Amino acid sequence: MSKPTREERTATGTEELRVQLEHSRKELGQTVEALVARTDVRARAQEKAAEVKEQAVVKAGELKAKAVGVAHQVQDRLPDTVVDKAARAVGEARAQASQAGRVWEEKAPEPLRRKAARGARAARDKRTVLLVAGAGAVTLWLARRRGSRGGGALS
């Protein structure tokens, strides 16, 4: 075997340097991308917010299911006379609400009606939160009521 000439050694060395340089550029690019991702506070906050929102939705679903179960337990334990009385009260309340609605439409000023409609829309948009809060309040009330009677917690 013969020794490589000076020109061959220079060509091989130059090519190796080019390969190393390209490799270093790729590594540097990856490092910069990783650093940018770490310092992108807005994107990280949005990811965290989405994660927390998903957890809240799951928790709300669990609470809603639990509230439905408690409501069914309470409903099953109510005497028929109480159920009948409640049904009559609901009918009367609907009739009175209908009458109040007619009076409202006739007498309330337009700006006030618009503002009330916005509030009603906001409540409808957040009804899951309101239902969960209401179910929680009812559950607490029932637990305290049973506790004061010595009946213990709901099963």
NUSEPA-783767 format. One record per residue: residue number from 1; x negated, y, z negated of N, C-alpha, C in turn. Coordinates in nm, 4 decimals, decimal comma, m for minus. Atoms other than C-alpha are relative to their C-alpha. Layout:
BEGIN
PT_i_nX_nY_nZ_caX_caY_caZ_cX_cY_cZ
PT_NUM_X_Y_Z_X_Y_Z_X_Y_Z
...
This chain:
BEGIN
PT_i_nX_nY_nZ_caX_caY_caZ_cX_cY_cZ
PT_1_m0,0816_m0,1172_0,0000_0,0000_0,0000_0,0000_m0,0861_0,1237_0,0000
PT_2_0,0767_m0,1244_m0,0063_m0,1147_0,3412_0,0777_0,0625_0,1018_m0,0931
PT_3_m0,0484_m0,1077_0,0868_m0,0848_0,6442_m0,1440_0,0858_0,0951_0,0807
PT_4_m0,0809_m0,0975_m0,0723_0,1949_0,8913_m0,0578_m0,0815_0,1273_0,0219
PT_5_0,0706_m0,1243_m0,0302_0,0668_1,2050_0,1038_0,0563_0,1118_m0,0849
PT_6_m0,0428_m0,1163_0,0802_0,0938_1,5408_m0,0597_0,1359_0,0501_0,0451
PT_7_m0,1271_m0,0466_m0,0528_0,3844_1,6378_0,1647_0,1145_m0,0921_m0,0435
PT_8_m0,1016_0,0957_0,0419_0,5751_1,3177_0,0786_0,0318_0,0164_m0,1489
PT_9_m0,0224_m0,0209_0,1435_0,5222_1,3765_m0,2946_0,0808_0,1269_m0,0239
PT_10_m0,0709_m0,1270_0,0161_0,6465_1,7350_m0,2652_0,1455_m0,0165_0,0414
PT_11_m0,1374_0,0208_m0,0468_0,9546_1,6270_m0,0684_0,0788_m0,0810_m0,1017
PT_12_m0,0671_0,0825_0,0994_1,0406_1,3566_m0,3235_0,0241_0,0807_m0,1266
PT_13_m0,0141_m0,0828_0,1202_0,9833_1,5945_m0,6153_0,1072_0,1061_0,0167
PT_14_m0,1012_m0,1030_m0,0275_1,1973_1,8639_m0,4544_0,1394_m0,0623_m0,0018
PT_15_m0,1302_0,0671_m0,0024_1,4821_1,6183_m0,3931_0,0444_m0,0385_m0,1412
PT_16_m0,0316_0,0335_0,1393_1,4657_1,4956_m0,7549_0,0447_0,1236_m0,0767
PT_17_m0,0384_m0,1243_0,0667_1,4788_1,8549_m0,8752_0,1395_0,0447_0,0418
PT_18_m0,1345_m0,0368_m0,0478_1,7845_1,9205_m0,6577_0,1065_m0,0870_m0,0680
PT_19_m0,0948_0,0926_0,0644_1,9614_1,6131_m0,7996_0,0176_0,0371_m0,1479
PT_20_m0,0070_m0,0381_0,1421_1,8736_1,7156_m1,1575_0,0746_0,1320_m0,0166
PT_21_m0,0665_m0,1297_0,0062_1,9887_2,0718_m1,0908_0,1515_m0,0161_0,0188
PT_22_m0,1430_0,0234_m0,0243_2,3234_1,9514_m0,9511_0,0642_m0,0669_m0,1218
PT_23_m0,0497_0,0679_0,1198_2,3690_1,7206_m1,2515_0,0160_0,0998_m0,1151
PT_24_m0,0063_m0,1007_0,1069_2,2906_2,0073_m1,4917_0,1142_0,0981_0,0236
PT_25_m0,1105_m0,0909_m0,0321_2,5392_2,2346_m1,3095_0,1341_m0,0636_m0,0380
PT_26_m0,1251_0,0690_0,0336_2,8146_1,9748_m1,3481_0,0200_m0,0045_m0,1518
PT_27_m0,0097_0,0049_0,1466_2,7393_1,9303_m1,7193_0,0329_0,1365_m0,0566
PT_28_m0,0256_m0,1364_0,0469_2,7338_2,3074_m1,7703_0,1452_0,0395_0,0279
PT_29_m0,1394_m0,0302_m0,0338_3,0678_2,3419_m1,5905_0,0968_m0,0683_m0,0948
PT_30_m0,0861_0,0732_0,0937_3,2232_2,0745_m1,8109_m0,0052_0,0616_m0,1391
PT_31_0,0148_m0,0627_0,1313_3,0846_2,2397_m2,1231_0,0758_0,1317_m0,0060
PT_32_m0,0711_m0,1280_m0,0047_3,2208_2,5797_m2,0184_0,1507_m0,0240_m0,0042
PT_33_m0,1429_0,0312_0,0014_3,5648_2,4265_m1,9479_0,0462_m0,0405_m0,1399
PT_34_m0,0355_0,0426_0,1352_3,5664_2,2626_m2,2909_0,0036_0,1188_m0,0951
PT_35_0,0027_m0,1185_0,0869_3,4712_2,5898_m2,4604_0,1177_0,0919_0,0286
PT_36_m0,1148_m0,0842_m0,0362_3,7370_2,7831_m2,2694_0,1277_m0,0596_m0,0584
PT_37_m0,1191_0,0649_0,0544_3,9992_2,5272_m2,3721_0,0098_0,0197_m0,1511
PT_38_0,0004_m0,0193_0,1459_3,8940_2,5595_m2,7365_0,0341_0,1427_m0,0394
PT_39_m0,0209_m0,1405_0,0362_3,9071_2,9383_m2,7307_0,1304_0,0557_0,0550
PT_40_m0,1279_m0,0464_m0,0532_4,2411_2,9620_m2,5471_0,1056_m0,0126_m0,1099
PT_41_m0,0876_0,0019_0,1177_4,4369_3,0471_m2,8604_0,1465_m0,0052_0,0412
PT_42_m0,1398_m0,0043_m0,0428_4,7577_3,1189_m2,6732_0,0476_m0,1391_0,0436
PT_43_m0,0395_0,1333_m0,0465_4,7657_2,7791_m2,5022_0,0081_m0,0973_m0,1167
PT_44_m0,0026_0,0898_0,1162_4,6798_2,5998_m2,8260_0,1213_0,0284_m0,0873
PT_45_m0,1174_m0,0359_0,0804_4,9521_2,7936_m3,0096_0,1275_m0,0502_0,0667
PT_46_m0,1179_0,0500_m0,0705_5,2048_2,7045_m2,7400_0,0126_m0,1513_m0,0132
PT_47_m0,0030_0,1456_0,0180_5,1089_2,3377_m2,7637_0,0486_m0,0351_m0,1396
PT_48_m0,0396_0,0255_0,1387_5,1456_2,3471_m3,1419_0,1476_0,0321_m0,0201
PT_49_m0,1405_m0,0380_0,0128_5,4796_2,5298_m3,1154_0,0901_m0,1058_0,0630
PT_50_m0,0793_0,1047_m0,0652_5,6104_2,2680_m2,8724_0,0043_m0,1257_m0,0860
PT_51_0,0078_0,1169_0,0877_5,4945_1,9941_m3,1079_0,0917_0,0177_m0,1212
PT_52_m0,0830_m0,0277_0,1178_5,6640_2,1564_m3,4088_0,1474_0,0013_0,0381
PT_53_m0,1390_m0,0039_m0,0454_5,9804_2,2184_m3,2079_0,0539_m0,1417_0,0185
PT_54_m0,0420_0,1380_m0,0200_5,9961_1,8527_m3,1094_0,0246_m0,0697_m0,1334
PT_55_m0,0184_0,0591_0,1328_5,9514_1,7486_m3,4730_0,1283_0,0521_m0,0642
PT_56_m0,1212_m0,0587_0,0574_6,2300_1,9891_m3,5755_0,1248_m0,0607_0,0632
PT_57_m0,1141_0,0604_m0,0685_6,4647_1,8460_m3,3129_0,0244_m0,1414_m0,0530
PT_58_m0,0133_0,1365_0,0530_6,3943_1,4939_m3,4364_0,0582_0,0048_m0,1413
PT_59_m0,0469_m0,0114_0,1388_6,4462_1,5994_m3,7990_0,1466_0,0432_m0,0037
PT_60_m0,1397_m0,0449_m0,0053_6,7693_1,7832_m3,7107_0,0912_m0,1153_0,0395
PT_61_m0,0797_0,1166_m0,0397_6,8954_1,4696_m3,5378_0,0181_m0,0973_m0,1147
PT_62_m0,0083_0,0895_0,1163_6,8142_1,2623_m3,8437_0,0965_0,0564_m0,1037
PT_63_m0,0890_m0,0628_0,0985_6,9876_1,5119_m4,0723_0,1450_m0,0032_0,0464
PT_64_m0,1360_0,0032_m0,0534_7,2882_1,5270_m3,8428_0,0596_m0,1395_m0,0180
PT_65_m0,0484_0,1371_0,0159_7,3180_1,1477_m3,8465_0,0324_m0,0284_m0,1467
PT_66_m0,0234_0,0206_0,1437_7,2880_1,1460_m4,2249_0,1264_0,0738_m0,0453
PT_67_m0,1189_m0,0775_0,0367_7,5506_1,4206_m4,2561_0,1273_m0,0672_0,0502
PT_68_m0,1166_0,0710_m0,0538_7,7885_1,2270_m4,0324_0,0321_m0,1205_m0,0881
PT_69_m0,0221_0,1143_0,0886_7,7381_0,9212_m4,2504_0,0633_0,0401_m0,1321
PT_70_m0,0560_m0,0494_0,1269_7,8069_1,1196_m4,5675_0,1441_0,0446_0,0212
PT_71_m0,1369_m0,0463_m0,0275_8,1139_1,2793_m4,4076_0,0946_m0,1191_0,0120
PT_72_m0,0846_0,1191_m0,0120_8,2475_0,9350_m4,3184_0,0242_m0,0643_m0,1368
PT_73_m0,0172_0,0554_0,1345_8,1865_0,8124_m4,6733_0,1033_0,0808_m0,0780
PT_74_m0,0942_m0,0869_0,0726_8,3705_1,1113_m4,8167_0,1398_m0,0195_0,0552
PT_75_m0,1307_0,0149_m0,0634_8,6524_1,0761_m4,5659_0,0644_m0,1334_m0,0369
PT_76_m0,0541_0,1318_0,0339_8,6910_0,7051_m4,6408_0,0496_m0,0058_m0,1447
PT_77_m0,0365_0,0041_0,1424_8,7205_0,7754_m5,0139_0,1129_0,0957_m0,0368
PT_78_m0,1068_m0,0954_0,0310_8,9808_1,0514_m4,9874_0,1362_m0,0694_m0,0021
PT_79_m0,1361_0,0560_0,0014_9,3350_0,9603_m5,0887_0,0814_0,0541_0,1186
PT_80_m0,0825_m0,0400_m0,1142_9,5972_0,9770_m4,8107_0,0715_0,1320_m0,0241
PT_81_m0,0693_m0,1263_0,0275_9,7782_1,2623_m4,9854_m0,0921_0,1193_0,0270
PT_82_0,0959_m0,1083_m0,0247_9,4639_1,4757_m4,9664_m0,0223_0,0172_0,1499
PT_83_0,0191_m0,0067_m0,1451_9,4146_1,3890_m4,5983_0,1202_0,0688_0,0652
PT_84_m0,1208_m0,0620_m0,0557_9,7763_1,4830_m4,5203_0,0040_0,1494_m0,0311
PT_85_0,0004_m0,1413_0,0408_9,7457_1,8071_m4,7144_m0,1028_0,0789_0,0823
PT_86_0,1044_m0,0664_m0,0791_9,4243_1,8921_m4,5324_0,0462_0,0183_0,1446
PT_87_m0,0494_m0,0106_m0,1372_9,5866_1,8215_m4,1944_0,1024_0,1125_0,0123
PT_88_m0,0978_m0,1096_m0,0011_9,8751_2,0544_m4,2797_m0,0706_0,1346_m0,0124
PT_89_0,0744_m0,1246_0,0187_9,6299_2,3197_m4,3975_m0,0725_0,0397_0,1287
PT_90_0,0674_m0,0280_m0,1270_9,4357_2,2882_m4,0698_0,1000_0,0560_0,1005
PT_91_m0,1035_m0,0489_m0,0918_9,7565_2,3338_m3,8710_0,0392_0,1432_m0,0324
PT_92_m0,0358_m0,1362_0,0417_9,8513_2,6410_m4,0727_m0,1138_0,0980_0,0307
PT_93_0,1151_m0,0867_m0,0257_9,4996_2,7828_m4,0412_m0,0117_0,0309_0,1493
PT_94_0,0046_m0,0237_m0,1449_9,5095_2,7384_m3,6630_0,1066_0,1003_0,0423
PT_95_m0,1086_m0,0924_m0,0340_9,8439_2,9148_m3,6412_m0,0354_0,1421_m0,0443
PT_96_0,0379_m0,1319_0,0501_9,7169_3,2017_m3,8559_m0,1168_0,0579_0,0809
PT_97_0,1127_m0,0470_m0,0812_9,3949_3,2222_m3,6544_0,0486_0,0480_0,1361
PT_98_m0,0562_m0,0406_m0,1287_9,5955_3,2393_m3,3346_0,0678_0,1359_m0,0121
PT_99_m0,0676_m0,1280_0,0244_9,8083_3,5197_m3,4778_m0,1029_0,1108_m0,0208
PT_100_0,1050_m0,0993_0,0243_9,4962_3,7007_m3,6001_m0,0706_0,0364_0,1303
PT_101_0,0624_m0,0262_m0,1295_9,3439_3,6639_m3,2533_0,0831_0,0938_0,0851
PT_102_m0,0878_m0,0893_m0,0761_9,6451_3,8265_m3,0936_m0,0057_0,1421_m0,0554
PT_103_0,0091_m0,1328_0,0623_9,6342_4,1151_m3,3428_m0,1355_0,0624_0,0328
PT_104_0,1350_m0,0483_m0,0306_9,2577_4,1462_m3,2849_m0,0057_0,0555_0,1421
PT_105_0,0016_m0,0438_m0,1395_9,3053_4,1698_m2,9072_0,0780_0,1300_0,0188
PT_106_m0,0839_m0,1194_m0,0153_9,5744_4,4344_m2,9473_m0,0602_0,1229_m0,0666
PT_107_0,0353_m0,1158_0,0817_9,4147_4,6561_m3,2112_m0,1491_0,0322_m0,0094
PT_108_0,1436_m0,0248_0,0198_9,0343_4,6175_m3,2196_m0,0566_0,0809_0,1166
PT_109_0,0631_m0,0778_m0,1079_8,8271_4,8733_m3,0247_m0,0926_m0,0885_0,0844
PT_110_0,0791_0,0801_m0,0941_8,6422_4,7380_m2,7193_m0,1442_m0,0204_m0,0449
PT_111_0,1394_0,0247_0,0418_8,2849_4,7960_m2,8529_m0,0096_m0,1026_m0,1126
PT_112_0,0001_0,0943_0,1112_8,3696_4,6036_m3,1684_0,0291_m0,1423_0,0501
PT_113_m0,0294_0,1319_m0,0549_8,5180_4,3157_m2,9671_m0,1216_m0,0580_0,0730
PT_114_0,1202_0,0468_m0,0698_8,2035_4,2960_m2,7509_m0,1051_m0,0473_m0,0998
PT_115_0,0998_0,0365_0,1014_7,9803_4,2900_m3,0583_0,0392_m0,1322_m0,0677
PT_116_m0,0471_0,1237_0,0620_8,1927_4,0167_m3,2186_m0,0188_m0,1180_0,0951
PT_117_0,0182_0,1072_m0,0982_8,1785_3,8138_m2,8970_m0,1472_m0,0413_0,0072
PT_118_0,1434_0,0325_0,0007_7,7965_3,8378_m2,8969_m0,0351_m0,0824_m0,1231
PT_119_0,0265_0,0757_0,1224_7,7892_3,7179_m3,2580_0,0533_m0,1422_0,0090
PT_120_m0,0583_0,1338_m0,0161_8,0190_3,4265_m3,1746_m0,0854_m0,0845_0,0942
PT_121_0,0878_0,0733_m0,0924_7,7952_3,3304_m2,8794_m0,1277_m0,0443_m0,0699
PT_122_0,1233_0,0339_0,0722_7,4877_3,3413_m3,1020_0,0254_m0,1166_m0,0959
PT_123_m0,0338_0,1095_0,0916_7,6621_3,1174_m3,3569_0,0174_m0,1311_0,0764
PT_124_m0,0167_0,1212_m0,0808_7,7604_2,8711_m3,0816_m0,1349_m0,0537_0,0464
PT_125_0,1325_0,0416_m0,0465_7,4034_2,8666_m2,9518_m0,0790_m0,0681_m0,1107
PT_126_0,0745_0,0554_0,1130_7,2742_2,7809_m3,2989_0,0885_m0,0914_m0,0847
PT_127_m0,0953_0,0779_0,0796_7,5582_2,5517_m3,4024_m0,0624_m0,1221_m0,0649
PT_128_0,0631_0,1167_0,0623_7,3311_2,2527_m3,4681_m0,0628_0,0401_m0,1325
PT_129_0,0618_m0,0484_0,1235_7,1362_2,4532_m3,7238_0,1074_0,0303_m0,1037
PT_130_m0,1082_m0,0336_0,0926_7,4595_2,5837_m3,8763_0,0685_m0,1259_m0,0538
PT_131_m0,0632_0,1244_0,0447_7,6120_2,2336_m3,8880_m0,0873_m0,0745_m0,1002
PT_132_0,0918_0,0685_0,0922_7,3032_2,0863_m4,0511_m0,0025_0,0722_m0,1346
PT_133_0,0010_m0,0764_0,1251_7,2953_2,3690_m4,3069_0,1307_m0,0216_m0,0768
PT_134_m0,1295_0,0230_0,0653_7,6669_2,3249_m4,3767_0,0091_m0,1398_m0,0589
PT_135_m0,0026_0,1377_0,0500_7,6311_1,9488_m4,4114_m0,0890_m0,0135_m0,1236
PT_136_0,0889_0,0022_0,1169_7,3396_2,0012_m4,6484_0,0661_0,0622_m0,1216
PT_137_m0,0685_m0,0665_0,1110_7,5441_2,2416_m4,8581_0,1098_m0,0895_m0,0572
PT_138_m0,1067_0,0898_0,0461_7,8357_1,9963_m4,8744_m0,0600_m0,1174_m0,0768
PT_139_0,0654_0,1119_0,0671_7,6010_1,7134_m4,9666_m0,0476_0,0397_m0,1387
PT_140_0,0450_m0,0479_0,1314_7,4452_1,9180_m5,2463_0,1181_0,0203_m0,0945
PT_141_m0,1173_m0,0258_0,0826_7,7867_2,0237_m5,3718_0,0581_m0,1325_m0,0520
PT_142_m0,0545_0,1298_0,0422_7,9097_1,6638_m5,3758_m0,0914_m0,0678_m0,1017
PT_143_0,0944_0,0627_0,0926_7,5934_1,5410_m5,5471_0,0085_0,0650_m0,1380
PT_144_m0,0113_m0,0689_0,1301_7,6204_1,8057_m5,8173_0,1324_m0,0308_m0,0675
PT_145_m0,1323_0,0278_0,0547_7,9891_1,7414_m5,8583_0,0038_m0,1414_m0,0604
PT_146_0,0033_0,1377_0,0511_7,9329_1,3679_m5,8978_m0,0913_m0,0094_m0,1213
PT_147_0,0936_0,0009_0,1123_7,6365_1,4351_m6,1273_0,0639_0,0531_m0,1267
PT_148_m0,0644_m0,0572_0,1198_7,8504_1,6475_m6,3593_0,1048_m0,0963_m0,0559
PT_149_m0,0980_0,0992_0,0466_8,1013_1,3608_m6,3805_m0,0689_m0,1250_m0,0539
PT_150_0,0727_0,1189_0,0468_7,8267_1,1107_m6,4584_0,0043_m0,1129_0,0995
PT_151_m0,0137_0,1048_m0,1012_7,8812_0,9235_m6,1310_m0,1283_m0,0314_0,0727
PT_152_0,1259_0,0253_m0,0699_7,5229_0,9476_m6,0061_m0,0006_0,0591_0,1385
PT_153_0,0145_m0,0538_m0,1352_7,4044_1,0307_m5,6563_0,0785_m0,0825_0,0986
PT_154_m0,0700_0,0731_m0,1070_7,5708_0,9328_m5,3312_m0,0824_m0,1199_0,0414
PT_155_0,0728_0,1183_m0,0429_7,4811_0,5860_m5,2100_m0,0128_m0,0058_0,1484
